[in-house]
Amino acid sequence: MSGITKHLALVAAAVVVALAIAAAPAAAHTQKTVGAYQFTVGWGTEPAYAGQLNSVQLVLADAATGKPYTKLTDTLKVTVVYGQQKVEYGLTPTFDADTGFGTPGDYRAFFFPTAPGNYTFQFTGTIGSQKVDESFTSGPTTFATVEDPASAQFPVKAPSNAQLAQRLEAQSGRAATSSDVSGAKTVGYIGIVVGAAGVVLAAFALLRKRA
């Protein structure tokens, strides 16, 4: 095999790999058959970092044929759970049938995960006539855990939202303490003035008596 032929073969292999990656669901997602449908669930952007815009990603397909399911409406919701906190979102298709842009069967719910750790995505509602109530939790065998962005920051590590909130709270506390001290001083000064005025008035009254 000539050098040119080898080069062309390598280029062709690279193109095939790139196309395979583009066609496949995002890495570190988890798959599960839910009735007549296959769910592929994870973060829309991975790695997922706290404080950065991301999305719940649901790639929905017919379990029997593997074809993308593009008829989902607002009948299916996703509840994002973190610890004891939860919030519900609607799912928006990324595919536009009129223009052909986007990925068929790819649905998103965009939000900012503000704390590192594991999140649970609970899908409830219906797909067609099928009822759905399925949960997927991030972890080593499912999809990415949200990370502290400091681990990927260079050269300067920016403070997190939680750290900024703590600093603001501390500064507010110091300002309040300073204000209290200032107020106490003012009251003290007023007391001194009032006391001095009382002494002057008493002395004046005594002098008038003697006169």
Secondary structure, 3 states (H helix, E strand, C coil): CCHHHHHHHHHHHHHHHHHHHHHCCCCCCEEEEECCEEEEEEECCCCCECCCCEEEEEEEEECCCCCECCCCCCCEEEEEEECCEEEEEECEECCCCCCCCCCCCEEEEEECCCCCECCEEEEEEEECCEEEEEEEECCCCCCCCEECHHHHCCCCCCCCHHHHHHHHHHHHHHHHHHHHHHHHHHHHHHHHHHHHHHHHHHHHHHHHHHC
